[in-house]
Amino acid sequence: MHILIIEDEPKAGDYLQRGLRESGFKASLARNGRDGLHIAGEEEVDLVVLDVMLPRMNGWEVLAALRANVATARLPVLFLTARDEVQDRVKGLELGADDYLVKPFAFVELVARIRTLLRRAPVREDDLLRVGDMEIDVIARSVKRQGKAIALTAQEFNLLHLLARRQGQVLSRSLIASAVWDMNFDSDTNVIDAAIRRLRRKIDDPFDLKLIHTRRGMGYVCEAQAEPSA
């Protein structure tokens, strides 16, 4: 599970990130509200641990923006803040926070609350994904187009699954690299482009309707529509 920490105090942020990683989570850290909001919208995040007093955007503003965006509206958010007044807790919950923990805190309690929220979180993807005439069985890890089975390697399936579950969204090469390979590649690498080419040979080349499209200078998108004209 991927936890996003939005915390501007350096020692607190580093402590949270290290502790959550040692507890078995993937943990990302943003030092201000605007960067945190960007990460939440661009990466596959399962829960946000959010401070209130943040530079660039405060926690109230970040939460309101998350809830206003369809893609992040149901993302679990736990406020972790030194603001312990009753009105602050009420405000956070009314804005849509799922939990509110006051500093100082016991780390084991934080982890317990995070695990509880993750268990309650709704499933965010269907067992069967459809893009045009393509069907992806997530559980069986199988793919069909027009009823014809398409054999993919494990990595090819992971790449296609990422593109399909974010159908209609342009995904950058760096996001794809992080999500599929769990690595950060140099921006000039052709690893992602080569992987896309191999996937297209199986998914798109035998069929008239193309599903994987290039958005020059931006990345790749999976959708059932024709390539834009030049």
Secondary structure, 3 states (H helix, E strand, C coil): CEEEEECCCHHHHHHHHHHHHHCCCEEEEECCHHHHHHHHHHCCCCEEEECCCCCCCCHHHHHHHHHHCCCCCCCCEEEEECCCCHHHHHHHHHHCCCEEEECCCCHHHHHHHHHHHHHHCCCCCCCEEEECCEEEECCCCEEEECCEEECCCHHHHHHHHHHHHCCCCCECHHHHHHHHHCCCCCCCCCHHHHHHHHHHHHHCCCCCCCCEEEECCCEEEECCCCCCCC
